[in-house]
Amino acid sequence: MRIGLYPGTFDPITLGHSDIIRRGCSLVDRLVIGVAINRDKGPLFTLEERTAMIEAECAKISEETGCEIVVHPFENLLIHCARDVEASVIIRGLRAVSDFEYEYQMVGMNRAMDNTVETVFLMAEAQHQAIASKLVKEIARLGGDISKFVTPSVQTALLERLT
């Protein structure tokens, strides 16, 4: 069984994330969504809320693709998380050149720690490439329309949190 790990904060999960998840499912039999517990980022949603949102959003993707999708919170090094879930591949989404520069460094460090885990970069579809959770939260906070960036259920949760 080929297992992939797609890590992120997912605060909240966006259509860009869902696009990468859907496409990542074509590469593996089981896709583990690693929800990072990053206290330094100060997430808007709790770990439990983010996990529940991801599970709800991924249920349909799993059904459509036949890929098993598992949500796995983690607070250790990414490469240790990959070992914990027995992933042979880490899936990362890229939006811009600046993402690649950071990710390039991460791959080098991860390979130095464990060269048996490969990293695969996927570009989000063009209409999703600019989406970032941070920007979605800012647009919502300032009264903008976020319906092009998140599903209706995530939009509702986000607007409820901000009011």
WOTA-V712817 format. One record per residue. N is the residue number from 1. RES is the residue in one small letter. PHI is phi in whole degrees, -180 to 180 (NA if undefined). Layout:
BEGIN
N RES PHI
N RES PHI
END
This chain:
BEGIN
1 m NA
2 r -89
3 i -115
4 g -117
5 l -122
6 y -114
7 p -93
8 g 176
9 t -87
10 f 54
11 d -122
12 p -98
13 i -68
14 t -115
15 l -65
16 g -64
17 h -60
18 s -61
19 d -63
20 i -65
21 i -61
22 r -59
23 r -73
24 g -64
25 c -63
26 s -75
27 l -101
28 v -136
29 d -89
30 r -130
31 l -115
32 v -95
33 i -92
34 g -86
35 v -93
36 a -72
37 i -95
38 n -114
39 r -64
40 d -68
41 k -79
42 g 56
43 p -62
44 l -71
45 f -102
46 t -69
47 l -57
48 e -64
49 e -67
50 r -64
51 t -61
52 a -64
53 m -62
54 i -64
55 e -60
56 a -65
57 e -70
58 c -88
59 a -58
60 k -69
61 i -62
62 s -62
63 e -64
64 e -68
65 t -96
66 g 79
67 c -89
68 e -76
69 i -117
70 v -123
71 v -100
72 h -137
73 p -67
74 f -149
75 e -133
76 n -103
77 l -61
78 l -56
79 i -66
80 h -69
81 c -62
82 a -58
83 r -64
84 d -57
85 v -98
86 e 61
87 a -80
88 s -99
89 v -143
90 i -105
91 i -105
92 r -127
93 g -94
94 l -118
95 r -111
96 a -148
97 v -58
98 s -61
99 d -62
100 f -62
101 e -60
102 y -65
103 e -64
104 y -59
105 q -65
106 m -61
107 v -60
108 g -60
109 m -68
110 n -63
111 r -66
112 a -67
113 m -85
114 d -160
115 n -84
116 t -90
117 v -102
118 e -89
119 t -119
120 v -119
121 f -102
122 l -120
123 m -89
124 a -67
125 e -56
126 a -51
127 q -70
128 h -112
129 q -65
130 a -89
131 i -73
132 a -136
133 s -53
134 k -59
135 l -70
136 v -60
137 k -63
138 e -66
139 i -61
140 a -63
141 r -60
142 l -96
143 g 85
144 g -83
145 d -85
146 i -108
147 s -64
148 k -83
149 f -115
150 v -140
151 t -74
152 p -56
153 s -69
154 v -69
155 q -59
156 t -60
157 a -60
158 l -66
159 l -66
160 e -64
161 r -66
162 l -86
163 t -103
END
